[in-house]
Amino acid sequence: EAVVSTQSTGEKEEEKKQKKEQKIDTETTGVTMHKGWKWETSWKNFKDTNPVVQKFMEIREKLEESDNLFARAGYKMVDFVANSVTKMTTPTEVSKTIEEIQKMDPKFDINQFSATLRFDILPSVLEAYLQGNAEILENWSQERAMGQFKHMLASRTFTGTIQLIDIGECEIITGAMLELGPVFMLNVATQQLYTERTKKSVENGEPQTETQEVIKRVVYTIAVCRDQSMFDPTSAWTILEIVEHVTNESFY
């Protein structure tokens, strides 16, 4: 059964929109742009020096290269990634990040946060991405992530429609307190319905359309950061970085 929330996200999107308008209004001062640059610089430095992140990215790259071999051998690449993530997860770094967040937000709970990601934030972000809705993506993304979304959309070769039908549990890989606030890096597997309609020869004077559907498992590695100036525990989080991998695992 699909776990994607279908509730209205109007209030969240309105707050995100107001945040975006505030960013536009303050661009002349350079303050907001400087903050975005700081996020990207701090995150890059963290990735370059954190062995857990480096090892995870290395495994992801190798798996993407050998995905066909995994499929032929009957292994589930996503399960292999999940096992690797479990072994690499750094409780100390995650705990320290949680402690720092709780100094500002005593009610913060990592399990509730993971649920919010799975049922609230990620459905809004990924559905907007699959539909090519740039306005919503901009409201939820830092500049670096927005560039990655645009690149993924431009590189997409599938010409049909894609629908998000399921989001798995979010595996928190690591966490950190950067200069501007907390960051969590996570891994999540989704199921997406790929639908393609092709025209066939005309029969009885009417064109015939053939519909092909397949459910694919798509894995995302995502970094999320929290804007300390925002009080809403959901809207305060934005996407800092995202990597997508469409696996060869399909469900017909």
N, C-alpha and C positions, 0 to 999 in steps of 0.2 A: 504494500500500500504506500502511496506517495506520502512523503512527510513535508513537502513544501507548503508553506503557509499561503493561504489565499485571502487572508485578511487585508483590509485596506491599509496602505502605508502612507496615506495622505498627510498625516501630521508629521511623520518623520521626514517625508520629502519636502514639506513646507519649511521645516527648520533647516534642512540641508540647503534649500533654495535661498533662504535668508542669509545663511552663512556664505553662500556663493556670492550673493549680491554685496555683502559686506566686504568680501575679498575684492570685488571689482571696484568698490568705492574707495578702498584704501590702497589700490595699486599705485597711485601717484606718489604715495609716501614711501613705497618700497618695503613697508613693514611686512605685509603678508607674503610678498615674493621672497623676502629674506627668510621668513619662517619656513616656507616650502623648500628653499635651498638647504636650510639647516637640517631638515628632516632627511633629505636625500643624502647629504654628506655624512651625517651621523650614522645612518643605516648602512651606507657603503663601507664605512670604516669598521663597523661592527661585523659585517659579513666577511670582510677581508681578514679579520683577526680571530674570528670565532671558529674553532675546529669542528664543532658540531654542525654548523651551517655549511662549512666547506665540505665535510664528509657527506652530508646529505645531498648536496648539489652534485657531488661526484657520482654517488650511487644513482641519482635520477638520470644523469646523462648516460651512464652505462646501460641502464635499463631501457632507455629510449632507443639506444642503438641496437639492443638485443631483443627488443619486444617481439619480433617475429619468431625468434628462437624459443622464447618463453611460451608463446602461443602454440607452436608446433609440439613443444614438449608437454603441453597440458597444464602448465603452471599458471597461476593467476599473478600477474605482475603486481596488481594492487595489494594483494596479500603479502607479497614479498617486501614491497615498500613499507607496508604497515609494520611488519616484523622488524624491519631495519630501523624504522622510526622509534619503536618501543625500546630498542636496545640503545639508541642514541639520545633519547630524551634526557634532559638534564634537570632533575628535580630541584637542585640547588638554585640554578639560575631562574627557573620558573617561580620558585618560592620567594626569592628575593624580590622579583618583579611584583608579585602579588602583595607582598608586605608594603612596598612603596606605594602601590595603588591604594591600599587600605588606609594609608595615612591621610589621603585626601577623601577617599570614599570607603568608610568603615564597613559598609554593607556589601562591598564587592566580594563575589564568590566565583571562583574559577569554573565550577560546574555549571552555575547559572549562566555565566558568560559564554561557555561553550554551547549551551542550549540556545542562547540568544543569537550566536553566530549561525547555528544550524537552521533555526526556524524563522529567523527574522532578518538579519543582515545579509547573509549569503543569498537567500532567495531573491531579495531585492536587487542585489548586485549582479548575480549570474543571469537572472531573467532579463535584466536590462542589457547585459552583454550579448546574450543570444539573440535578442530582438534588435540589437544595434541602436539602442536608445542612448545617445551620447549625453543628453541633458541629465538623465538620472545617474549615469556613470560618473560624470563630472562632480555631481553632488556628493558622491561616496568615495571619490578617489583623490589621492595626492597626484601631483603632476607626473611623477615617474610611472605610477600605475596606469594613469590615463593614456600615456604613451604606449604602454604595453597592450592595453585593451585595443587601441587603434591598430597596432601592428598585427595583433591576432585576427582582428576583423578583416584587415586587408589581405592577410595570408590565407584566409579560409577558402577552400576550394569547393566545398559542398554547396550546391545551388538550391537545395530544398529548404524546408523549415526545420528548426531544432527546438524542442520543448524540454525544459527541465522537469523531470518527474520525481526525482528522489535525491536527497542529500544525506550522506552517511555521517557518522560521528566525526567531530573535529579532533584530530590528534595534535595536541600542542607539542611542538618539537623543542622550542626553547623560548626564552623571554629575556628582555633587557630593559634597563632604564636608560634611555638616551637623554641628550641635553634638553629636548623639548617635552619628553614624556615617555610613557611605557610603550613597548612594542612586543607583540607575540608573533612567532612564526608557527604556522600550522599546516597540516596536510589533510586533505579531505577528498573522498571519492564520491562521484555523483553518477546517476544514471540519466541519460538523455535520449529522447525519442527523435530519431532522424527520419523525416518523411520526405519522399521525393515523388513527384507526379510527372509522368511522361505521357505525351500524346501518342496514340496508336493510330493505325489505319482507320479510315472512315467505314462504318458498317451501317447499312440501312439509312444512309444519308446523314448520320450523326457521328461526330468524332468521338472516339473512345479514349478514356484516360486510365492509365494503369498507375496504381499507387503502391509504392514499396516503403515499408516501415521496418526499422531496426532499432533496438535499444542498445546504446553503447555506454561503456563505462569510461568516464572522463575524470582524470585526477588533477587536482589543483594544489599547488604549493603557494601559500599566501602569507604575506606579512601585514599585520594590522597595527595601526598606531592610534593612540588616544590624545585628542586635543584637550589639554588641561583647562582651557578657557571655557569649555562647554560643560554644562551640568547634567544634561540628559545622558544617562549611562549607555544608551544605544546610539544616539546621533553623534556622540563624541568620538566614536571609532570610525576610522576611514581606512581604505586599502592603500598600503604603501608600496607593495609589490605583488605581482601575481605571475605564476608560470602555469601553463596549461599543457596537459598531455592526453591526447585521445588515444586510448589503448586499442589493441586488437580484440579485446573481449567484447563480444556482441551477444545479445539475447533476442532471438527471433520470436 
